[in-house]
Amino acid sequence: MELLLIFFSINTRVGLSNYLKEEVTLDEIINSSKLVDNLDVICCGELVDNSSELLMTSKLESLITKVSSDYDIVIIDTPASLAASDSVLISEYCKLRLVVGYFSKTSTKEIMTLKKIFLKNDIDITGFIINGIDEKSSVNCEFSHYTK
């Protein structure tokens, strides 16, 4: 969250969890970037033990419906899908679902496990983004030209 503060100059202290716990209003969690025009960000808020319970409330659906009508593009970044069920719960409300994996660190087994989890929940994965491609180690790889 410190990177969000540095890159976008926004308040990272309150966010989605605070809103879902009804501690703050929607207006209080929407942060307009001082550095990037037309960019608003909602941070995760304080870490909670019951994130799945909070995400299963109707308040999340209402929030996503509201911001989807107010903004041209809404991007939702979730925790790692194999680490928490949050991404599966949130993806129900998303039109496009992209999975991000790290080159040479995300295993085929992890990708297949994730695919099974999403299929079990009737959620389609739109695409896969490979992050952190190293030009030197990807020379023999069919997508090595994307590193240039």
C-alpha positions in Angstrom: 0.0 0.0 0.0 3.0 2.3 0.5 3.6 2.2 -3.3 0.1 3.5 -3.9 0.8 6.3 -1.5 4.1 7.1 -3.3 2.9 6.6 -6.9 -0.5 8.2 -6.8 -0.3 10.4 -3.7 -3.4 9.0 -2.1 -4.7 8.1 1.4 -4.3 4.4 2.0 -5.5 4.3 5.6 -9.2 3.7 4.9 -10.7 1.7 2.1 -13.0 -1.2 1.1 -12.9 -3.1 4.4 -13.8 0.0 6.3 -16.7 0.7 3.9 -18.0 -2.9 4.1 -17.9 -2.7 7.9 -20.0 0.5 7.6 -17.3 2.7 9.3 -17.1 5.2 6.4 -19.1 6.3 3.4 -18.2 5.6 -0.3 -17.1 9.2 -0.8 -14.6 8.8 2.1 -12.8 5.8 0.5 -12.6 7.2 -3.1 -9.2 8.8 -3.5 -8.5 11.0 -6.4 -4.9 10.9 -7.5 -3.0 14.2 -7.3 -0.5 12.9 -9.8 -2.6 11.2 -12.5 -5.6 13.0 -14.0 -8.9 11.1 -13.9 -7.7 8.3 -11.7 -9.6 7.5 -8.6 -8.5 4.6 -6.3 -10.2 2.7 -3.5 -7.6 0.9 -1.3 -8.2 -2.3 0.6 -8.4 -0.5 3.9 -7.4 -2.1 7.2 -6.6 -5.8 7.1 -9.3 -7.9 8.6 -9.6 -11.5 9.6 -13.1 -11.9 8.1 -12.6 -10.6 4.6 -14.6 -13.3 3.0 -17.6 -12.5 5.2 -17.4 -8.8 4.3 -17.1 -9.6 0.6 -20.2 -11.7 0.7 -22.4 -8.9 1.8 -24.8 -7.0 -0.5 -22.7 -3.9 0.1 -20.0 -5.1 -2.2 -22.4 -5.7 -5.0 -23.9 -2.2 -4.5 -20.5 -0.6 -4.5 -19.4 -2.3 -7.7 -22.7 -1.4 -9.4 -22.3 2.2 -8.3 -18.7 2.7 -9.4 -19.4 0.8 -12.6 -22.1 3.3 -13.5 -19.9 6.3 -12.5 -16.6 5.3 -14.2 -15.7 4.2 -17.7 -13.2 1.6 -16.5 -13.1 -0.2 -13.1 -10.0 -2.3 -12.3 -10.2 -4.5 -9.2 -6.9 -5.9 -7.9 -7.3 -8.8 -5.5 -5.0 -10.8 -3.3 -3.4 -13.9 -4.8 -6.2 -16.3 -5.7 -4.5 -19.4 -4.2 -3.8 -17.5 -0.9 -7.4 -16.3 -0.3 -10.9 -16.8 -1.6 -11.3 -13.0 -2.0 -10.6 -13.0 -5.7 -13.2 -15.7 -6.4 -15.8 -13.8 -4.4 -15.1 -10.5 -6.1 -14.7 -11.9 -9.6 -18.4 -12.8 -9.6 -19.1 -9.1 -10.2 -16.4 -8.6 -12.9 -17.0 -8.7 -16.7 -13.4 -9.5 -17.5 -11.1 -11.6 -15.3 -7.3 -11.6 -15.9 -5.0 -13.8 -13.9 -1.4 -12.5 -13.3 1.4 -14.9 -13.0 5.1 -14.3 -12.5 7.5 -15.7 -15.1 9.5 -18.7 -13.9 7.8 -18.5 -10.4 4.2 -19.3 -11.0 4.0 -23.0 -11.7 1.8 -24.9 -14.1 0.3 -26.7 -11.1 -0.7 -23.4 -9.5 -2.3 -22.2 -12.7 -4.2 -25.4 -13.2 -5.3 -25.4 -9.5 -6.5 -21.8 -10.0 -8.4 -22.8 -13.2 -10.1 -25.6 -11.4 -11.2 -23.3 -8.5 -12.7 -20.8 -11.0 -14.4 -23.4 -13.1 -15.9 -25.0 -9.9 -17.5 -21.6 -9.2 -18.7 -21.2 -12.8 -16.3 -18.3 -13.4 -14.5 -17.9 -16.7 -11.0 -16.6 -16.8 -10.6 -14.2 -19.7 -6.8 -14.2 -20.0 -3.5 -14.7 -18.3 -0.8 -12.0 -17.9 2.8 -13.1 -17.5 4.7 -10.6 -15.4 8.4 -10.2 -14.8 9.7 -11.8 -18.0 13.5 -11.7 -18.0 14.9 -11.2 -21.5 18.0 -13.3 -20.7 16.1 -16.3 -19.4 13.3 -16.2 -21.9 15.4 -16.3 -25.1 14.2 -19.7 -26.0 10.6 -19.0 -25.0 8.0 -18.3 -27.6 7.0 -14.9 -26.1 10.6 -13.6 -25.6 10.0 -10.9 -28.2 7.5 -9.2 -25.7 10.4 -8.3 -23.4 11.8 -5.8 -25.9 
